[in-house]
């Protein structure tokens, strides 16, 4: 849970200071603040998956983690196609959905291996 807290805190800081950082590049980047925030928010769901994935790999679960990564990739592609009507937001939406699936599957595998 600390990884999600840290990622959420970084997302809040990114959204808060995003306009200032983007102003360095000019006014035509103003809309980027919300895109950056959306992708950072989607990354919040990835934070625990990466930590749990490391535990799975260290515990001789390389093939299991590879399978989870393949599932993540397929979900990412399917979500991207499904939400393509969202325009530029499609990437953040697809990333959030795929990351949530990966985190849930990683937690399931880690529990079955008694890692958490």
FIKOLZA-1660 file (N, C-alpha, C; in steps of 0.1 Angstrom, whole numbers, plus 5000, padded with zeros to 4 digits):
% residues 116
   i   px   py   pz ch aa at
   1 5008 4988 5000  A  X  N
   1 5000 5000 5000  A  X CA
   1 5009 5013 5000  A  X  C
   2 5021 5012 5005  A  X  N
   2 5030 5023 5005  A  X CA
   2 5033 5027 4991  A  X  C
   3 5034 5018 4982  A  X  N
   3 5038 5021 4968  A  X CA
   3 5026 5029 4962  A  X  C
   4 5014 5025 4965  A  X  N
   4 5003 5033 4960  A  X CA
   4 5002 5047 4966  A  X  C
   5 5005 5048 4979  A  X  N
   5 5005 5061 4985  A  X CA
   5 5015 5070 4979  A  X  C
   6 5027 5064 4977  A  X  N
   6 5038 5072 4971  A  X CA
   6 5035 5077 4957  A  X  C
   7 5029 5067 4949  A  X  N
   7 5025 5071 4935  A  X CA
   7 5014 5081 4935  A  X  C
   8 5005 5080 4944  A  X  N
   8 4994 5090 4945  A  X CA
   8 4999 5104 4949  A  X  C
   9 5009 5104 4958  A  X  N
   9 5015 5117 4962  A  X CA
   9 5022 5123 4950  A  X  C
  10 5030 5115 4943  A  X  N
  10 5037 5120 4931  A  X CA
  10 5027 5125 4920  A  X  C
  11 5016 5118 4919  A  X  N
  11 5006 5123 4909  A  X CA
  11 5000 5136 4913  A  X  C
  12 4997 5138 4926  A  X  N
  12 4992 5151 4931  A  X CA
  12 5002 5162 4929  A  X  C
  13 5015 5159 4931  A  X  N
  13 5025 5169 4929  A  X CA
  13 5027 5172 4914  A  X  C
  14 5026 5162 4906  A  X  N
  14 5027 5164 4892  A  X CA
  14 5016 5172 4886  A  X  C
  15 5003 5170 4891  A  X  N
  15 4992 5178 4886  A  X CA
  15 4993 5192 4892  A  X  C
  16 4998 5193 4904  A  X  N
  16 4999 5207 4910  A  X CA
  16 5009 5215 4903  A  X  C
  17 5021 5210 4900  A  X  N
  17 5032 5217 4894  A  X CA
  17 5033 5215 4879  A  X  C
  18 5024 5207 4874  A  X  N
  18 5024 5205 4859  A  X CA
  18 5023 5218 4851  A  X  C
  19 5013 5227 4854  A  X  N
  19 5012 5239 4846  A  X CA
  19 5025 5247 4846  A  X  C
  20 5031 5248 4857  A  X  N
  20 5044 5256 4858  A  X CA
  20 5054 5249 4849  A  X  C
  21 5056 5236 4850  A  X  N
  21 5066 5229 4842  A  X CA
  21 5063 5230 4827  A  X  C
  22 5050 5229 4824  A  X  N
  22 5046 5230 4809  A  X CA
  22 5047 5244 4804  A  X  C
  23 5046 5254 4812  A  X  N
  23 5047 5268 4808  A  X CA
  23 5061 5271 4802  A  X  C
  24 5071 5263 4807  A  X  N
  24 5084 5265 4801  A  X CA
  24 5085 5263 4786  A  X  C
  25 5076 5253 4782  A  X  N
  25 5076 5250 4767  A  X CA
  25 5066 5258 4759  A  X  C
  26 5058 5266 4765  A  X  N
  26 5049 5275 4758  A  X CA
  26 5035 5272 4761  A  X  C
  27 5026 5282 4756  A  X  N
  27 5012 5281 4760  A  X CA
  27 5005 5269 4753  A  X  C
  28 5010 5265 4741  A  X  N
  28 5003 5254 4734  A  X CA
  28 5004 5240 4741  A  X  C
  29 5010 5240 4753  A  X  N
  29 5011 5227 4761  A  X CA
  29 5002 5228 4773  A  X  C
  30 4993 5238 4774  A  X  N
  30 4985 5239 4786  A  X CA
  30 4976 5227 4788  A  X  C
  31 4970 5221 4778  A  X  N
  31 4962 5210 4780  A  X CA
  31 4969 5197 4785  A  X  C
  32 4982 5197 4783  A  X  N
  32 4990 5186 4787  A  X CA
  32 4990 5183 4802  A  X  C
  33 4986 5193 4810  A  X  N
  33 4986 5191 4824  A  X CA
  33 4977 5179 4828  A  X  C
  34 4965 5178 4822  A  X  N
  34 4956 5168 4825  A  X CA
  34 4960 5154 4819  A  X  C
  35 4966 5155 4808  A  X  N
  35 4971 5142 4802  A  X CA
  35 4982 5136 4811  A  X  C
  36 4991 5145 4815  A  X  N
  36 5002 5140 4824  A  X CA
  36 4996 5135 4837  A  X  C
  37 4986 5142 4843  A  X  N
  37 4979 5137 4855  A  X CA
  37 4972 5124 4853  A  X  C
  38 4966 5122 4841  A  X  N
  38 4958 5110 4838  A  X CA
  38 4968 5098 4837  A  X  C
  39 4979 5100 4831  A  X  N
  39 4989 5089 4830  A  X CA
  39 4996 5086 4843  A  X  C
  40 4998 5096 4851  A  X  N
  40 5004 5094 4864  A  X CA
  40 4994 5087 4873  A  X  C
  41 4981 5091 4872  A  X  N
  41 4971 5084 4880  A  X CA
  41 4969 5069 4876  A  X  C
  42 4970 5066 4863  A  X  N
  42 4970 5053 4858  A  X CA
  42 4982 5045 4864  A  X  C
  43 4993 5051 4865  A  X  N
  43 5005 5045 4870  A  X CA
  43 5004 5041 4885  A  X  C
  44 4994 5047 4892  A  X  N
  44 4992 5044 4906  A  X CA
  44 4989 5029 4907  A  X  C
  45 4981 5024 4898  A  X  N
  45 4977 5010 4898  A  X CA
  45 4988 5001 4895  A  X  C
  46 4998 5005 4888  A  X  N
  46 5010 4997 4885  A  X CA
  46 5020 4996 4896  A  X  C
  47 5020 5005 4905  A  X  N
  47 5030 5005 4916  A  X CA
  47 5030 4992 4924  A  X  C
  48 5019 4987 4929  A  X  N
  48 5020 4975 4937  A  X CA
  48 5024 4963 4928  A  X  C
  49 5019 4963 4915  A  X  N
  49 5022 4951 4906  A  X CA
  49 5037 4950 4904  A  X  C
  50 5044 4960 4903  A  X  N
  50 5059 4959 4901  A  X CA
  50 5066 4954 4913  A  X  C
  51 5062 4958 4925  A  X  N
  51 5068 4953 4937  A  X CA
  51 5065 4938 4939  A  X  C
  52 5052 4935 4937  A  X  N
  52 5048 4921 4939  A  X CA
  52 5054 4912 4928  A  X  C
  53 5055 4918 4916  A  X  N
  53 5062 4910 4905  A  X CA
  53 5076 4907 4908  A  X  C
  54 5083 4916 4915  A  X  N
  54 5097 4913 4919  A  X CA
  54 5097 4902 4928  A  X  C
  55 5088 4901 4938  A  X  N
  55 5088 4890 4947  A  X CA
  55 5085 4877 4940  A  X  C
  56 5076 4877 4930  A  X  N
  56 5073 4865 4923  A  X CA
  56 5085 4860 4915  A  X  C
  57 5092 4869 4909  A  X  N
  57 5104 4865 4901  A  X CA
  57 5115 4860 4910  A  X  C
  58 5117 4866 4921  A  X  N
  58 5127 4862 4930  A  X CA
  58 5124 4848 4936  A  X  C
  59 5112 4845 4937  A  X  N
  59 5107 4832 4942  A  X CA
  59 5106 4822 4931  A  X  C
  60 5114 4822 4921  A  X  N
  60 5114 4813 4910  A  X CA
  60 5101 4813 4902  A  X  C
  61 5096 4825 4900  A  X  N
  61 5083 4826 4893  A  X CA
  61 5084 4834 4880  A  X  C
  62 5096 4832 4873  A  X  N
  62 5098 4839 4861  A  X CA
  62 5088 4837 4850  A  X  C
  63 5084 4824 4848  A  X  N
  63 5074 4820 4838  A  X CA
  63 5061 4825 4842  A  X  C
  64 5057 4825 4854  A  X  N
  64 5044 4830 4859  A  X CA
  64 5044 4845 4856  A  X  C
  65 5054 4852 4859  A  X  N
  65 5054 4867 4857  A  X CA
  65 5054 4870 4842  A  X  C
  66 5061 4862 4834  A  X  N
  66 5060 4864 4820  A  X CA
  66 5045 4862 4815  A  X  C
  67 5039 4852 4820  A  X  N
  67 5025 4850 4816  A  X CA
  67 5016 4862 4821  A  X  C
  68 5018 4867 4833  A  X  N
  68 5011 4878 4837  A  X CA
  68 5013 4891 4828  A  X  C
  69 5026 4892 4824  A  X  N
  69 5029 4903 4816  A  X CA
  69 5023 4902 4802  A  X  C
  70 5022 4890 4797  A  X  N
  70 5015 4888 4784  A  X CA
  70 5000 4891 4785  A  X  C
  71 4994 4887 4796  A  X  N
  71 4980 4890 4799  A  X CA
  71 4978 4905 4800  A  X  C
  72 4987 4912 4807  A  X  N
  72 4987 4926 4808  A  X CA
  72 4987 4933 4794  A  X  C
  73 4996 4928 4786  A  X  N
  73 4997 4934 4772  A  X CA
  73 4985 4932 4764  A  X  C
  74 4979 4920 4765  A  X  N
  74 4967 4917 4757  A  X CA
  74 4955 4926 4762  A  X  C
  75 4954 4928 4775  A  X  N
  75 4944 4936 4781  A  X CA
  75 4946 4951 4777  A  X  C
  76 4959 4955 4777  A  X  N
  76 4962 4969 4773  A  X CA
  76 4958 4971 4758  A  X  C
  77 4961 4962 4749  A  X  N
  77 4957 4963 4735  A  X CA
  77 4941 4963 4734  A  X  C
  78 4935 4954 4741  A  X  N
  78 4920 4953 4740  A  X CA
  78 4913 4966 4745  A  X  C
  79 4918 4970 4756  A  X  N
  79 4913 4983 4762  A  X CA
  79 4915 4995 4753  A  X  C
  80 4927 4995 4747  A  X  N
  80 4930 5006 4738  A  X CA
  80 4921 5006 4726  A  X  C
  81 4918 4994 4721  A  X  N
  81 4909 4994 4709  A  X CA
  81 4894 4997 4714  A  X  C
  82 4891 4992 4726  A  X  N
  82 4877 4994 4731  A  X CA
  82 4874 5009 4734  A  X  C
  83 4884 5016 4739  A  X  N
  83 4882 5030 4743  A  X CA
  83 4888 5040 4733  A  X  C
  84 4890 5035 4720  A  X  N
  84 4896 5044 4710  A  X CA
  84 4888 5056 4707  A  X  C
  85 4875 5056 4711  A  X  N
  85 4866 5068 4709  A  X CA
  85 4870 5079 4718  A  X  C
  86 4877 5076 4729  A  X  N
  86 4881 5086 4739  A  X CA
  86 4892 5095 4734  A  X  C
  87 4897 5093 4722  A  X  N
  87 4907 5102 4716  A  X CA
  87 4920 5101 4724  A  X  C
  88 4926 5112 4727  A  X  N
  88 4939 5112 4734  A  X CA
  88 4939 5106 4748  A  X  C
  89 4927 5104 4754  A  X  N
  89 4926 5098 4767  A  X CA
  89 4927 5083 4767  A  X  C
  90 4926 5077 4755  A  X  N
  90 4926 5063 4753  A  X CA
  90 4938 5056 4760  A  X  C
  91 4950 5062 4759  A  X  N
  91 4962 5056 4764  A  X CA
  91 4961 5055 4779  A  X  C
  92 4957 5066 4786  A  X  N
  92 4956 5066 4800  A  X CA
  92 4945 5056 4805  A  X  C
  93 4934 5056 4799  A  X  N
  93 4923 5047 4803  A  X CA
  93 4928 5032 4801  A  X  C
  94 4934 5029 4790  A  X  N
  94 4939 5015 4787  A  X CA
  94 4950 5011 4797  A  X  C
  95 4959 5021 4800  A  X  N
  95 4969 5018 4809  A  X CA
  95 4964 5015 4823  A  X  C
  96 4954 5023 4827  A  X  N
  96 4948 5021 4841  A  X CA
  96 4941 5007 4842  A  X  C
  97 4933 5004 4831  A  X  N
  97 4926 4991 4832  A  X CA
  97 4936 4979 4832  A  X  C
  98 4946 4980 4823  A  X  N
  98 4956 4969 4822  A  X CA
  98 4964 4968 4835  A  X  C
  99 4968 4980 4841  A  X  N
  99 4975 4979 4853  A  X CA
  99 4967 4974 4865  A  X  C
 100 4954 4977 4865  A  X  N
 100 4946 4971 4876  A  X CA
 100 4945 4956 4874  A  X  C
 101 4943 4951 4862  A  X  N
 101 4943 4937 4860  A  X CA
 101 4956 4930 4864  A  X  C
 102 4967 4936 4860  A  X  N
 102 4980 4931 4864  A  X CA
 102 4982 4930 4879  A  X  C
 103 4978 4941 4885  A  X  N
 103 4980 4941 4900  A  X CA
 103 4971 4931 4907  A  X  C
 104 4959 4929 4902  A  X  N
 104 4950 4919 4908  A  X CA
 104 4955 4905 4906  A  X  C
 105 4960 4902 4893  A  X  N
 105 4966 4889 4890  A  X CA
 105 4979 4887 4898  A  X  C
 106 4987 4897 4899  A  X  N
 106 4999 4895 4907  A  X CA
 106 4996 4892 4922  A  X  C
 107 4986 4899 4927  A  X  N
 107 4983 4896 4941  A  X CA
 107 4978 4882 4943  A  X  C
 108 4970 4877 4933  A  X  N
 108 4965 4864 4933  A  X CA
 108 4976 4853 4933  A  X  C
 109 4986 4856 4924  A  X  N
 109 4997 4846 4923  A  X CA
 109 5006 4847 4936  A  X  C
 110 5008 4859 4941  A  X  N
 110 5016 4861 4953  A  X CA
 110 5009 4854 4965  A  X  C
 111 4996 4855 4966  A  X  N
 111 4989 4848 4977  A  X CA
 111 4990 4833 4975  A  X  C
 112 4989 4828 4963  A  X  N
 112 4989 4814 4961  A  X CA
 112 5003 4808 4964  A  X  C
 113 5014 4816 4963  A  X  N
 113 5027 4812 4966  A  X CA
 113 5031 4816 4980  A  X  C
 114 5021 4822 4988  A  X  N
 114 5023 4826 5002  A  X CA
 114 5034 4836 5003  A  X  C
 115 5034 4846 4993  A  X  N
 115 5044 4857 4994  A  X CA
 115 5038 4869 5001  A  X  C
 116 5025 4870 5001  A  X  N
 116 5018 4881 5009  A  X CA
 116 5007 4875 5017  A  X  C
% end
